[in-house]
């Protein structure tokens, strides 16, 4: 049930990031944070209230519309 949604493209000082965004609506088990990150379930309207890397910011409106 993993489906591609869109991608983010962002130029940082020392590299260009091209990051795909996937949507998964059904899963089994528990989600596991990677690389020391914290996870939190929030309502879509609150996504903009959280700090995130610059490359992720344009994805917020798209996720709000989808969710």
N, C-alpha and C positions, 0 to 999 in steps of 0.2 A: 504494500500500500504506500510505498515511498514514491512520490512524484515530484519532478522538477517544477519549480514555480517561476523563478527568475534568477538574476545574478546581480551582484554588486561589483562595481568597478571603481577603484579609488587609488589615486596616486599619492603615495607617501613620499617623504624626502628621499628615501633610498631604494624604493621598489614600487612596482605597480601591482596592486592586488586585484585579481579577478576571482570572485568567490561565488560559487553556486548556492542557491537557497532551495532546499527541498521541503516538502510538506508530508507529514505522516499523521494520519488521523486515527489510526488504530495500531496498537502495539501491545505486546505482552511483557510482563516484568516491570522492573523499576528503571527509571532513567538514572544515569550515572554521570556526574560532572567529570570533566577532563581538565587537565592542566591547571588544577587548583581553583577552578572557577566554581562559583556558587550557583545553584539553581533555585528558581522561585516561580511558582505559578501566579500569574497576575492577569487581571482583566485586560483585554486588548486596549481599552481607552487609557490605561495607565502605563503602557509601554514607553511612552515618551518621558516618563518621570524618572527613568533609570539611566545612569551613566552607561555609555556604550562607545565602542570605537567609532571613529568617523565613518568608516565604510559601512557600518550597520544602520546609521541614521536614516538613509533613504528607504530602507526596507520597512520601517515602522508603519508608515501609512499603508503600504501594501498588505502587511500582516493584519492591521486593524480592519481593513476592508474584507479580508478573507475570513477572519475569525468572527 
